[in-house]
Amino acid sequence: MPGEGVSPGEGRVAAEAVEAVFREERGLLLASLVRRFGDLDLAEEVTSEAIEAALRHWPAEGVPARPGAWLLTTARRRAVDRLRRDQAYAARLAVLAADAERAEPAPAPDVSGSGQGFGSGSGFGSDELPDERLQLFFTCAHPALAAEDRTALTLRCLAGLTTPEVARAFLVPTATMAQRIVRAKKKIREARIPFRVPGPDELPGRLPGVLQVVYSVFTEGYAASSGPRLQRLDLAEEAIRLARILRRLLPAERESAGLLALLLLVHARRDARTGPEGEPVLLEDQDRGRWDRPMIEEGRALVVRALTGGPAGPYGVQAAIAALHDEATDVAATDWPQIVALYDVLRTLTPSPVVEVNRAVAVAMRDGPGAGLALLDALAGEPRLRAYPPYAVARGDLLGRLGRDGEAAAAYREALELTGTEPERAALRRKLGDRKPGE
């Protein structure tokens, strides 16, 4: 909303500056406000008011030299004004602040030597705005919250998505997602969940939940659960951005390196995973020249960090598997024995039917389709695989390689009933069409 006498061009520059700062620093700004005032709703409201003020003032007065600090100061003033007007609200926040003090919050890790300089591009100084996103991460991913609420709150508060954007990401009505977010905030408030980083004795038990939330965001971006597109690149990139923040904030945690490595090594194939019409392209058919080599190299370096210094964690092992895929010149040259060995490690760390399915496919590549199919068939009674399309697709592919076309078609039909995205459904229909003309 440009001020009077401001050219459209100046207004556009100011609006772009606000958007750039807001996009990059929103989580940082919000975390500082929550830490100061103890309330997510208040922090979000005054952050929005600060953005509106910037859109009014910056076109006329110019973008400040330190726009992030300007937004923080404005938001703090709005919050103080709000509390002066609403004494009951202020009293409630005082109780929360007292609870936080009694909780003796652990200090955030010192990342001043990381060389990253949080907010250096936007004017946030470390003396004015210590990076408190780590506390916000652990608050959003607190085990007292339902799993779906954790992910929704993380996307809303840390990734900066609007409620309608979060709703679209998970294909639910905006009203439903709004209820989830409100429910999560209410739980934090009523349970008096402290805004802090867990102490050294709590961190090992709490960190996996934080990493899982980020991984869940990426998974939905990598392979959407339904909709017109196979990939949601915006979600995948937001997850990588969050993983980078965690990596910088927790430099000593090898699993934070493992998670970032895994996301980078998988996301590096994004351009080759779909064809001209958005159809899925199998790994064996992808043009590896389109893979993002700088991203792969960054991921490989992080794998070394994740696997050095003690027993590997599940994200580090999965990243090592992804690195072996990315290093190979083609499917035939892939080190399948090593991949099977890594899946053997992974199944001891995080046993699950999905790990077993992936391991069976790797065994099929090492020992032949019959060996892999036998392992998949042994999982037929696993209830969690009944709604997992990749299981049926893997069976169909191995049955087809064995020449058992009728059984392969039945497996593809089963997968078709479960698959949500239209590109994957179209690919399955093509497979069935190859076997049953006219279908």
ABEGO torsion letter per residue (X at the ends): XBBBGBBAAAAAAAAAAAAAAAAAAAAAAAAAAAAAAGBAAAAAAAAAAAAAAAAAAAAAAEBBABAAAAAAAAAAAAAAAAAAABAAAAAAAAAAAAAAAAAGBBBBBBAAAAGAGBGAAAGBBAAABBBAAAAAAAAAABAABBAAAAAAAAAAAAAGBBAAAAAAAAGBBAAAAAAAAAAAAAAAAAAGBBBBBBBAAAAAAAAAAAAAAAAAAAAAAABBABEABABBAAAAAAAAAAAAAAAAABAABAAAAAAAAAAAAAAAAAAAABBAAGBBBBAAABBAAABBAAAAAAAAAAAAAAABGEBBBAAAAAAAAAAAAAABABAAABBAAAAAAAAAAAAAABBBAAAAAAAAAAAAAAAEAAAAAAAAAAAAABAAAAABAAAAAAAAAAAAAAGBAAAAAAAAAAAAAABABAAAAAAAAAAAAAABBGX
